[in-house]
Amino acid sequence: MSATSTTDTADTGTGPGPGAGTSRQRARRVPVLWLTLLATPVAAGANAPVLILDDMGRSLGVRTATAAWLVTAFAWAMTVGTPLLATLLRRRGARTALRVGAALVLGGTVALVASPWLPLTLAGRAAQAAGGAGLIAVAMSLAGDARRMGVISAGFGMLGASGPLLGERLSDAVSWRAALAVSVVALLAVPAVGRHIPTAPPAEGRYDTRGSLLLATLITGVILLPFCPLPAAGAAVAATVLLALHIRRRPDGFVPSAVLRTPIFRTATLIALTLSTSYFVLLFAVPRLIAGRTGWSTGAVATGQLVALLTGSALALGFAAVSARLGRVRVRAVLLTVGALAAATAVWAHSAPALLAAAGAAVFCATGANATQSMDAASAVPAAHRPTAIGLFILGYQLGGAVGPAVATLLVLS
């Protein structure tokens, strides 16, 4: 397909709502498999450290809990980078966001692989994450409907499910740095996706620097709550108050008031945040719980977790495909009920199969929420704000990916 054969949404991400458009428009979309390849490798890179934190700590000469900062740094940068790259997408178009995201992934991977020092390794990991957030925002803005979003989300879940075992295998065969470099695979899709995206004219108006800084401060405070509660809570509260005042003065700024005032958007994002947090807590905690409660070997745990997470991701793909027929209320009821059962099982179960089932149920809920609730969130806001709404929704999901490992570190790894 040529550069001109793309939907209106591909220009800036502000075209028709999800599911809208004629058959001709649907035929002109970027092939979904390229979008999936663009968005999903970052999930494998994010989850690669799950089973190799001890090896990472020994290599860097630090405790396992300190090595876990590589997980927190990745999650923080991905969460902060999501609204920033989504704003770049809205203001400069998908082509620019694609290039910036790809450059960050490449530069971060080079720094990560070559760095002998923990601070530079953390910086490389953060750059990888910010770039990955941009690639995800581009892919989701070009998806267009729940079915295609379900393919991307299921791919994200499956690659995330493969991440722990892939990380362990690469760590054994090459090094843990190779395991953390798998996000670079996404760059294979950049030329193909880029060919389908025309250059978009720059958006008018000034960039809302103050709004972006306040949101970044709020996110940082929330992520650091498990580590330093009082200072982080103070920073988060102050940033929340200042951001609320700023939004009143500039309602069309970095965080548009039209998006925040939409009840469907707020509920969808809150559901994604809750289920994502639960999933990432269990992703990091379940292997340790199984080892402690049952005595399974690391290899057996990795294989069992892979099967459970792949099964949950595949079920989420089917769930997303039928979600339109179920209706919004039933979809949310299923996700929240299964999510609550998964968390309860992880707390009380002492059987490895039950704990693995909890992990599979958690990824089903998180992946299903990402696919279905993102469509609700985007379609509920005015067309001009859809890229921003998608970015803020992904922010909510990724915030769970940042808080979850931190909570798991405090509860299990320490």
VOPAGU-2260 file (C-alpha; in pm, 1 decimal, decimal comma):
REM VOPAGU-2260
SITE   aa  ch    i         X         Y         Z
SITE  MET   A    0       0,0       0,0       0,0
SITE  SER   A    1     122,2     348,9     -80,4
SITE  ALA   A    2     159,5     639,3     159,8
SITE  THR   A    3    -167,7     782,7      38,8
SITE  SER   A    4    -364,8     467,7     114,6
SITE  THR   A    5    -437,6     534,3     480,0
SITE  THR   A    6    -733,8     642,0     682,1
SITE  ASP   A    7    -800,7     990,7     801,2
SITE  THR   A    8    -713,4     867,0    1147,6
SITE  ALA   A    9    -365,5     784,4    1031,8
SITE  ASP   A   10    -283,7    1147,4     963,6
SITE  THR   A   11    -310,0    1267,8    1318,8
SITE  GLY   A   12    -520,0    1012,9    1494,7
SITE  THR   A   13    -820,9    1242,7    1504,5
SITE  GLY   A   14   -1042,7    1100,0    1234,9
SITE  PRO   A   15   -1355,5     895,7    1279,0
SITE  GLY   A   16   -1416,2     722,1    1607,5
SITE  PRO   A   17   -1334,0     360,3    1668,8
SITE  GLY   A   18   -1548,8     138,8    1461,5
SITE  ALA   A   19   -1657,5     425,6    1238,6
SITE  GLY   A   20   -1590,0     464,0     872,6
SITE  THR   A   21   -1690,9     305,3     546,8
SITE  SER   A   22   -1570,3     -24,9     407,2
SITE  ARG   A   23   -1333,8     168,4     184,9
SITE  GLN   A   24   -1180,3     336,9     491,2
SITE  ARG   A   25   -1139,5       2,4     665,7
SITE  ALA   A   26    -965,8    -138,7     359,6
SITE  ARG   A   27    -717,6     148,6     360,0
SITE  ARG   A   28    -592,2      93,6     714,5
SITE  VAL   A   29    -239,6      -3,0     809,1
SITE  PRO   A   30    -223,8    -385,8     822,4
SITE  VAL   A   31    -291,0    -487,7    1180,3
SITE  LEU   A   32      -1,2    -734,9    1195,0
SITE  TRP   A   33     245,4    -450,3    1136,2
SITE  LEU   A   34      77,4    -249,9    1411,1
SITE  THR   A   35     100,1    -551,2    1641,1
SITE  LEU   A   36     470,8    -595,2    1569,2
SITE  LEU   A   37     520,7    -224,2    1631,1
SITE  ALA   A   38     348,0    -223,1    1970,9
SITE  THR   A   39     408,9    -560,7    2130,9
SITE  PRO   A   40     785,8    -624,1    2166,6
SITE  VAL   A   41     801,5    -360,8    2439,8
SITE  ALA   A   42     582,9    -591,9    2651,8
SITE  ALA   A   43     840,3    -869,7    2627,6
SITE  GLY   A   44    1114,0    -621,9    2716,7
SITE  ALA   A   45     916,2    -492,2    3012,4
SITE  ASN   A   46     858,2    -839,3    3158,2
SITE  ALA   A   47    1196,4    -990,4    3072,3
SITE  PRO   A   48    1344,8    -912,1    3418,3
SITE  VAL   A   49    1075,9   -1107,7    3609,6
SITE  LEU   A   50    1287,6   -1422,9    3658,2
SITE  ILE   A   51    1637,7   -1276,3    3630,0
SITE  LEU   A   52    1638,7    -999,4    3890,5
SITE  ASP   A   53    1883,1   -1197,6    4105,3
SITE  ASP   A   54    2123,6   -1236,3    3809,3
SITE  MET   A   55    2094,4    -866,9    3727,6
SITE  GLY   A   56    2171,7    -772,3    4086,4
SITE  ARG   A   57    2477,5    -999,4    4102,8
SITE  SER   A   58    2610,4    -865,9    3772,0
SITE  LEU   A   59    2570,6    -504,4    3883,7
SITE  GLY   A   60    2695,5    -573,7    4235,4
SITE  VAL   A   61    2370,7    -465,5    4403,3
SITE  ARG   A   62    2085,1    -628,5    4593,8
SITE  THR   A   63    1789,7    -774,5    4405,0
SITE  ALA   A   64    1563,6    -498,1    4536,3
SITE  THR   A   65    1805,9    -238,1    4395,1
SITE  ALA   A   66    1820,5    -415,7    4058,9
SITE  ALA   A   67    1440,1    -396,7    4056,3
SITE  TRP   A   68    1481,0     -21,1    3997,0
SITE  LEU   A   69    1547,4    -116,5    3634,3
SITE  VAL   A   70    1187,5    -239,2    3629,8
SITE  THR   A   71    1059,3      72,4    3805,2
SITE  ALA   A   72    1257,8     305,8    3577,1
SITE  PHE   A   73    1113,8     133,9    3270,9
SITE  ALA   A   74     760,1     157,8    3403,8
SITE  TRP   A   75     805,3     521,3    3510,5
SITE  ALA   A   76     942,9     629,7    3172,0
SITE  MET   A   77     672,6     441,9    2987,5
SITE  THR   A   78     402,9     603,6    3199,9
SITE  VAL   A   79     543,8     954,5    3169,0
SITE  GLY   A   80     631,6     905,3    2803,0
SITE  THR   A   81     282,3     794,5    2704,9
SITE  PRO   A   82     104,1    1133,4    2732,6
SITE  LEU   A   83     411,5    1314,8    2600,0
SITE  LEU   A   84     432,0    1102,0    2285,9
SITE  ALA   A   85      53,2    1106,1    2249,1
SITE  THR   A   86      67,2    1485,4    2248,8
SITE  LEU   A   87     344,0    1472,9    1989,5
SITE  LEU   A   88     118,1    1243,5    1786,5
SITE  ARG   A   89    -169,1    1491,8    1808,3
SITE  ARG   A   90      42,2    1797,7    1731,5
SITE  ARG   A   91     288,1    1663,0    1473,6
SITE  GLY   A   92     118,6    1353,4    1337,6
SITE  ALA   A   93     183,1     981,4    1350,9
SITE  ARG   A   94     491,2     995,5    1128,0
SITE  THR   A   95     684,7    1221,8    1364,9
SITE  ALA   A   96     574,6    1024,7    1671,8
SITE  LEU   A   97     684,0     704,2    1498,6
SITE  ARG   A   98    1029,7     841,3    1423,5
SITE  VAL   A   99    1084,3     982,0    1771,6
SITE  GLY   A  100     967,5     659,0    1935,1
SITE  ALA   A  101    1194,7     449,3    1715,4
SITE  ALA   A  102    1495,1     673,5    1785,7
SITE  LEU   A  103    1440,0     648,1    2161,8
SITE  VAL   A  104    1409,3     268,5    2150,1
SITE  LEU   A  105    1726,3     235,9    1944,0
SITE  GLY   A  106    1930,1     485,0    2148,9
SITE  GLY   A  107    1811,8     338,3    2478,7
SITE  THR   A  108    1896,0     -15,4    2371,4
SITE  VAL   A  109    2246,9      84,8    2266,1
SITE  ALA   A  110    2303,9     257,5    2601,7
SITE  LEU   A  111    2163,2     -39,9    2792,6
SITE  VAL   A  112    2379,9    -294,9    2614,0
SITE  ALA   A  113    2701,6     -90,7    2629,3
SITE  SER   A  114    2674,0      65,3    2975,3
SITE  PRO   A  115    2895,9     -65,9    3258,4
SITE  TRP   A  116    2725,8     160,4    3519,1
SITE  LEU   A  117    2385,4     129,9    3680,3
SITE  PRO   A  118    2287,4     498,9    3630,6
SITE  LEU   A  119    2354,0     485,8    3255,4
SITE  THR   A  120    2180,3     148,8    3235,7
SITE  LEU   A  121    1877,9     305,3    3406,4
SITE  ALA   A  122    1884,0     593,1    3155,9
SITE  GLY   A  123    1896,5     351,8    2863,6
SITE  ARG   A  124    1612,1     150,5    3007,7
SITE  ALA   A  125    1405,8     468,3    3051,0
SITE  ALA   A  126    1471,2     576,0    2691,0
SITE  GLN   A  127    1361,7     233,1    2568,8
SITE  ALA   A  128    1039,6     265,6    2763,0
SITE  ALA   A  129     957,0     618,2    2647,7
SITE  GLY   A  130    1015,3     515,3    2287,0
SITE  GLY   A  131     803,6     205,2    2331,8
SITE  ALA   A  132     522,0     421,3    2469,9
SITE  GLY   A  133     534,3     629,2    2152,8
SITE  LEU   A  134     519,0     322,5    1929,3
SITE  ILE   A  135     222,3     187,5    2125,5
SITE  ALA   A  136      40,4     521,7    2097,7
SITE  VAL   A  137      94,5     524,5    1721,6
SITE  ALA   A  138     -27,8     165,2    1683,0
SITE  MET   A  139    -339,1     219,9    1895,2
SITE  SER   A  140    -425,4     544,9    1717,1
SITE  LEU   A  141    -416,3     358,6    1384,7
SITE  ALA   A  142    -613,9      53,1    1503,0
SITE  GLY   A  143    -962,5     193,2    1446,0
SITE  ASP   A  144   -1195,5     -66,4    1603,7
SITE  ALA   A  145   -1225,4    -310,9    1893,8
SITE  ARG   A  146   -1140,2    -618,3    1686,6
SITE  ARG   A  147    -809,6    -474,0    1560,0
SITE  MET   A  148    -739,6    -330,7    1903,4
SITE  GLY   A  149    -804,3    -676,8    2042,1
SITE  VAL   A  150    -538,5    -822,9    1812,1
SITE  ILE   A  151    -286,2    -563,4    1929,9
SITE  SER   A  152    -380,1    -608,1    2296,0
SITE  ALA   A  153    -368,3    -987,8    2272,1
SITE  GLY   A  154     -28,8    -964,9    2105,2
SITE  PHE   A  155      80,9    -733,9    2383,6
SITE  GLY   A  156     -39,7    -988,3    2639,7
SITE  MET   A  157     123,1   -1282,1    2462,0
SITE  LEU   A  158     458,9   -1109,7    2422,8
SITE  GLY   A  159     433,2    -998,5    2783,7
SITE  ALA   A  160     358,5   -1357,3    2878,7
SITE  SER   A  161     663,9   -1477,9    2687,3
SITE  GLY   A  162     884,5   -1209,8    2841,9
SITE  PRO   A  163     979,0   -1386,2    3168,2
SITE  LEU   A  164    1076,6   -1716,4    3003,3
SITE  LEU   A  165    1239,5   -1540,0    2708,2
SITE  GLY   A  166    1435,2   -1324,0    2950,6
SITE  GLU   A  167    1555,7   -1628,9    3141,9
SITE  ARG   A  168    1661,6   -1812,1    2825,3
SITE  LEU   A  169    1843,4   -1512,1    2678,3
SITE  SER   A  170    2009,6   -1445,4    3012,1
SITE  ASP   A  171    2138,8   -1803,5    3025,7
SITE  ALA   A  172    2246,3   -1811,9    2660,7
SITE  VAL   A  173    2384,3   -1458,0    2618,3
SITE  SER   A  174    2337,0   -1215,9    2909,2
SITE  TRP   A  175    2065,4   -1034,5    3098,4
SITE  ARG   A  176    2140,0    -726,4    2887,7
SITE  ALA   A  177    2033,2    -916,7    2576,0
SITE  ALA   A  178    1711,8   -1008,9    2756,0
SITE  LEU   A  179    1638,5    -642,4    2825,1
SITE  ALA   A  180    1713,0    -547,9    2462,4
SITE  VAL   A  181    1424,8    -738,9    2301,4
SITE  SER   A  182    1218,7    -418,6    2264,1
SITE  VAL   A  183    1437,1    -332,6    1965,4
SITE  VAL   A  184    1251,1    -595,2    1758,3
SITE  ALA   A  185     968,9    -340,0    1720,9
SITE  LEU   A  186    1190,8    -137,4    1487,5
SITE  LEU   A  187    1136,9    -402,3    1218,5
SITE  ALA   A  188     781,7    -268,7    1175,2
SITE  VAL   A  189     875,4      99,5    1156,1
SITE  PRO   A  190     946,6     118,2     778,7
SITE  ALA   A  191     629,0     -72,2     688,9
SITE  VAL   A  192     406,7     138,0     915,8
SITE  GLY   A  193     581,1     459,2     811,4
SITE  ARG   A  194     502,2     396,2     444,0
SITE  HIS   A  195     130,8     412,0     522,0
SITE  ILE   A  196     140,6     741,0     713,2
SITE  PRO   A  197     135,5    1073,2     525,0
SITE  THR   A  198     304,4    1377,8     674,1
SITE  ALA   A  199      58,4    1579,7     883,6
SITE  PRO   A  200      63,4    1960,2     917,1
SITE  PRO   A  201     176,0    2087,5    1259,3
SITE  ALA   A  202    -100,0    2168,7    1506,0
SITE  GLU   A  203    -162,1    2528,9    1594,1
SITE  GLY   A  204    -113,3    2677,8    1938,7
SITE  ARG   A  205     157,5    2667,3    2205,4
SITE  TYR   A  206     270,9    2347,5    2370,2
SITE  ASP   A  207     146,7    2324,2    2728,3
SITE  THR   A  208     480,4    2284,6    2906,7
SITE  ARG   A  209     343,4    2354,7    3254,5
SITE  GLY   A  210      66,3    2098,3    3216,4
SITE  SER   A  211     308,8    1828,8    3101,5
SITE  LEU   A  212     549,4    1896,1    3390,6
SITE  LEU   A  213     270,9    1885,5    3648,1
SITE  LEU   A  214     136,2    1558,9    3509,5
SITE  ALA   A  215     487,1    1408,3    3508,8
SITE  THR   A  216     532,3    1515,6    3872,1
SITE  LEU   A  217     198,9    1359,2    3967,1
SITE  ILE   A  218     291,0    1031,8    3795,3
SITE  THR   A  219     633,3    1024,1    3959,6
SITE  GLY   A  220     482,3    1082,4    4302,8
SITE  VAL   A  221     234,0     798,2    4257,7
SITE  ILE   A  222     502,7     555,8    4135,0
SITE  LEU   A  223     733,3     638,1    4427,0
SITE  LEU   A  224     461,0     595,6    4692,2
SITE  PRO   A  225     566,1     238,8    4782,8
SITE  PHE   A  226     928,4     346,9    4834,3
SITE  CYS   A  227     903,8     683,5    5012,8
SITE  PRO   A  228     538,3     734,0    5109,7
SITE  LEU   A  229     541,3    1075,7    5275,9
SITE  PRO   A  230     750,5    1276,8    5023,8
SITE  ALA   A  231     586,6    1101,0    4729,0
SITE  ALA   A  232     237,1    1159,2    4866,0
SITE  GLY   A  233     315,4    1526,8    4927,7
SITE  ALA   A  234     447,1    1570,1    4573,3
SITE  ALA   A  235     147,5    1387,3    4425,4
SITE  VAL   A  236    -106,9    1591,4    4620,7
SITE  ALA   A  237      63,5    1921,2    4537,6
SITE  ALA   A  238      88,2    1828,3    4169,0
SITE  THR   A  239    -279,6    1724,7    4165,3
SITE  VAL   A  240    -394,2    2058,3    4309,8
SITE  LEU   A  241    -173,2    2263,2    4078,6
SITE  LEU   A  242    -273,6    2055,7    3776,5
SITE  ALA   A  243    -643,1    2099,9    3855,9
SITE  LEU   A  244    -596,1    2478,2    3878,2
SITE  HIS   A  245    -395,4    2475,9    3556,3
SITE  ILE   A  246    -665,4    2280,0    3370,5
SITE  ARG   A  247    -921,3    2539,5    3476,9
SITE  ARG   A  248    -703,4    2815,3    3330,1
SITE  ARG   A  249    -615,3    2617,5    3017,5
SITE  PRO   A  250    -894,0    2366,8    2947,0
SITE  ASP   A  251    -753,9    2269,9    2603,9
SITE  GLY   A  252    -397,4    2218,1    2725,9
SITE  PHE   A  253    -191,3    1906,2    2784,7
SITE  VAL   A  254    -474,3    1743,7    2983,1
SITE  PRO   A  255    -797,4    1862,3    2815,5
SITE  SER   A  256   -1090,3    1917,9    3049,2
SITE  ALA   A  257   -1326,9    1782,7    2782,2
SITE  VAL   A  258   -1159,8    1442,8    2821,7
SITE  LEU   A  259   -1155,9    1441,2    3202,6
SITE  ARG   A  260   -1522,0    1545,5    3221,7
SITE  THR   A  261   -1635,2    1244,9    3016,6
SITE  PRO   A  262   -1773,5     979,5    3258,1
SITE  ILE   A  263   -1718,2     690,0    3017,2
SITE  PHE   A  264   -1352,9     787,5    2974,8
SITE  ARG   A  265   -1296,3     816,9    3350,5
SITE  THR   A  266   -1455,9     481,1    3427,9
SITE  ALA   A  267   -1276,1     300,8    3145,2
SITE  THR   A  268    -938,5     437,9    3253,8
SITE  LEU   A  269    -998,8     353,7    3620,3
SITE  ILE   A  270   -1089,0      -5,3    3528,6
SITE  ALA   A  271    -774,7     -37,0    3316,7
SITE  LEU   A  272    -560,1     106,4    3597,8
SITE  THR   A  273    -706,6    -130,1    3858,7
SITE  LEU   A  274    -679,0    -446,9    3651,1
SITE  SER   A  275    -334,8    -354,9    3518,1
SITE  THR   A  276    -202,3    -298,2    3870,3
SITE  SER   A  277    -339,2    -634,8    3983,8
SITE  TYR   A  278    -188,6    -809,9    3681,6
SITE  PHE   A  279     159,2    -666,8    3727,0
SITE  VAL   A  280     159,2    -741,3    4099,3
SITE  LEU   A  281      76,3   -1104,8    4024,2
SITE  LEU   A  282     317,5   -1123,0    3729,8
SITE  PHE   A  283     612,5   -1051,4    3958,9
SITE  ALA   A  284     474,5   -1209,2    4276,9
SITE  VAL   A  285     334,6   -1541,8    4152,8
SITE  PRO   A  286     673,9   -1698,6    4059,1
SITE  ARG   A  287     805,2   -1620,1    4408,1
SITE  LEU   A  288     483,6   -1739,6    4572,0
SITE  ILE   A  289     495,5   -2069,4    4382,9
SITE  ALA   A  290     861,8   -2122,1    4471,0
SITE  GLY   A  291     795,3   -2042,6    4835,8
SITE  ARG   A  292     470,4   -2234,8    4876,3
SITE  THR   A  293     532,4   -2537,4    4652,1
SITE  GLY   A  294     906,4   -2569,0    4588,4
SITE  TRP   A  295     879,8   -2572,8    4207,5
SITE  SER   A  296    1203,9   -2504,4    4018,5
SITE  THR   A  297    1258,2   -2175,4    3833,7
SITE  GLY   A  298    1231,3   -2348,2    3497,1
SITE  ALA   A  299     903,7   -2519,2    3588,5
SITE  VAL   A  300     761,3   -2190,6    3718,3
SITE  ALA   A  301     866,3   -2008,6    3400,5
SITE  THR   A  302     707,3   -2270,3    3176,4
SITE  GLY   A  303     388,4   -2284,9    3381,4
SITE  GLN   A  304     357,8   -1907,4    3388,9
SITE  LEU   A  305     410,6   -1887,5    3013,3
SITE  VAL   A  306     130,2   -2135,5    2947,3
SITE  ALA   A  307    -102,9   -1956,0    3190,2
SITE  LEU   A  308     -34,6   -1610,7    3048,9
SITE  LEU   A  309     -61,3   -1721,8    2686,0
SITE  THR   A  310    -393,5   -1888,1    2763,0
SITE  GLY   A  311    -523,5   -1575,3    2934,3
SITE  SER   A  312    -411,4   -1356,2    2643,6
SITE  ALA   A  313    -575,7   -1582,9    2386,4
SITE  LEU   A  314    -901,3   -1578,7    2583,1
SITE  ALA   A  315    -880,1   -1198,4    2596,4
SITE  LEU   A  316    -856,3   -1186,6    2215,8
SITE  GLY   A  317   -1177,2   -1387,4    2184,2
SITE  PHE   A  318   -1342,5   -1177,8    2453,2
SITE  ALA   A  319   -1256,6    -855,4    2267,1
SITE  ALA   A  320   -1403,3   -1000,2    1946,7
SITE  VAL   A  321   -1743,6   -1059,2    2109,6
SITE  SER   A  322   -1740,9    -756,7    2340,4
SITE  ALA   A  323   -1960,3    -547,3    2111,6
SITE  ARG   A  324   -2238,2    -807,1    2135,9
SITE  LEU   A  325   -2207,0    -835,3    2513,7
SITE  GLY   A  326   -2246,7    -464,3    2577,6
SITE  ARG   A  327   -2046,4    -229,1    2796,7
SITE  VAL   A  328   -2206,3    -321,9    3132,0
SITE  ARG   A  329   -2158,3    -697,4    3089,6
SITE  VAL   A  330   -1802,0    -655,9    2965,1
SITE  ARG   A  331   -1707,7    -452,4    3270,1
SITE  ALA   A  332   -1884,9    -694,2    3504,7
SITE  VAL   A  333   -1691,3    -990,3    3362,6
SITE  LEU   A  334   -1355,9    -812,4    3382,5
SITE  LEU   A  335   -1401,3    -688,9    3739,4
SITE  THR   A  336   -1540,8   -1019,0    3870,1
SITE  VAL   A  337   -1263,3   -1230,8    3719,7
SITE  GLY   A  338   -1004,9    -977,3    3836,6
SITE  ALA   A  339   -1128,6    -994,8    4195,6
SITE  LEU   A  340   -1123,8   -1376,2    4189,7
SITE  ALA   A  341    -765,5   -1374,2    4055,3
SITE  ALA   A  342    -644,0   -1147,8    4336,4
SITE  ALA   A  343    -822,1   -1353,7    4604,3
SITE  THR   A  344    -676,1   -1676,0    4466,6
SITE  ALA   A  345    -323,2   -1536,6    4477,2
SITE  VAL   A  346    -364,8   -1439,2    4841,5
SITE  TRP   A  347    -510,0   -1766,7    4970,2
SITE  ALA   A  348    -406,3   -2047,2    4732,9
SITE  HIS   A  349    -113,7   -2278,8    4813,4
SITE  SER   A  350    -138,1   -2487,4    4497,0
SITE  ALA   A  351      86,1   -2406,4    4199,1
SITE  PRO   A  352    -190,3   -2468,8    3940,3
SITE  ALA   A  353    -424,1   -2236,0    4131,0
SITE  LEU   A  354    -159,8   -1961,6    4148,1
SITE  LEU   A  355     -86,5   -2001,3    3777,6
SITE  ALA   A  356    -459,2   -1983,3    3703,8
SITE  ALA   A  357    -469,4   -1656,5    3899,3
SITE  ALA   A  358    -190,3   -1518,0    3680,2
SITE  GLY   A  359    -374,5   -1628,7    3365,5
SITE  ALA   A  360    -698,6   -1470,7    3486,5
SITE  ALA   A  361    -515,0   -1149,2    3569,2
SITE  VAL   A  362    -364,4   -1117,2    3220,4
SITE  PHE   A  363    -704,6   -1194,7    3069,3
SITE  CYS   A  364    -855,5    -905,4    3263,8
SITE  ALA   A  365    -575,1    -658,3    3195,2
SITE  THR   A  366    -553,4    -743,3    2824,7
SITE  GLY   A  367    -929,4    -752,4    2784,5
SITE  ALA   A  368    -959,7    -414,4    2956,3
SITE  ASN   A  369    -691,1    -266,6    2732,7
SITE  ALA   A  370    -874,5    -381,9    2420,4
SITE  THR   A  371   -1232,4    -299,4    2517,8
SITE  GLN   A  372   -1202,0      -1,9    2750,5
SITE  SER   A  373    -961,7     185,9    2521,7
SITE  MET   A  374   -1229,5     185,8    2253,6
SITE  ASP   A  375   -1487,6     313,1    2502,7
SITE  ALA   A  376   -1249,9     583,3    2623,3
SITE  ALA   A  377   -1158,3     705,5    2274,6
SITE  SER   A  378   -1507,0     697,4    2124,1
SITE  ALA   A  379   -1659,4     892,2    2413,6
SITE  VAL   A  380   -1459,8    1214,8    2360,6
SITE  PRO   A  381   -1466,3    1474,5    2080,9
SITE  ALA   A  382   -1271,4    1376,3    1768,7
SITE  ALA   A  383   -1003,9    1643,7    1821,2
SITE  HIS   A  384    -913,2    1494,8    2160,0
SITE  ARG   A  385    -901,5    1126,2    2065,2
SITE  PRO   A  386    -521,5    1093,7    2041,5
SITE  THR   A  387    -492,0    1261,4    2381,9
SITE  ALA   A  388    -765,1    1037,4    2525,5
SITE  ILE   A  389    -583,9     728,5    2398,6
SITE  GLY   A  390    -260,9     858,8    2548,1
SITE  LEU   A  391    -420,1     925,8    2887,2
SITE  PHE   A  392    -590,0     586,8    2881,9
SITE  ILE   A  393    -259,1     412,3    2807,5
SITE  LEU   A  394    -109,3     621,9    3087,4
SITE  GLY   A  395    -362,7     470,1    3327,7
SITE  TYR   A  396    -278,7     119,2    3209,1
SITE  GLN   A  397      96,2     180,4    3225,1
SITE  LEU   A  398      65,9     337,6    3568,8
SITE  GLY   A  399     -53,4      -1,7    3683,5
SITE  GLY   A  400     256,4    -146,3    3518,6
SITE  ALA   A  401     468,0      89,5    3726,2
SITE  VAL   A  402     294,0      53,7    4061,1
SITE  GLY   A  403     241,2    -322,7    4035,7
SITE  PRO   A  404     609,5    -429,2    4026,5
SITE  ALA   A  405     688,7    -179,9    4304,7
SITE  VAL   A  406     418,4    -331,1    4526,3
SITE  ALA   A  407     537,7    -683,1    4439,4
SITE  THR   A  408     893,6    -580,0    4529,1
SITE  LEU   A  409     784,3    -459,1    4871,4
SITE  LEU   A  410     559,1    -758,3    4941,7
SITE  VAL   A  411     768,4   -1042,1    4800,6
SITE  LEU   A  412    1117,0    -951,1    4678,6
SITE  SER   A  413    1225,3    -767,0    4991,8
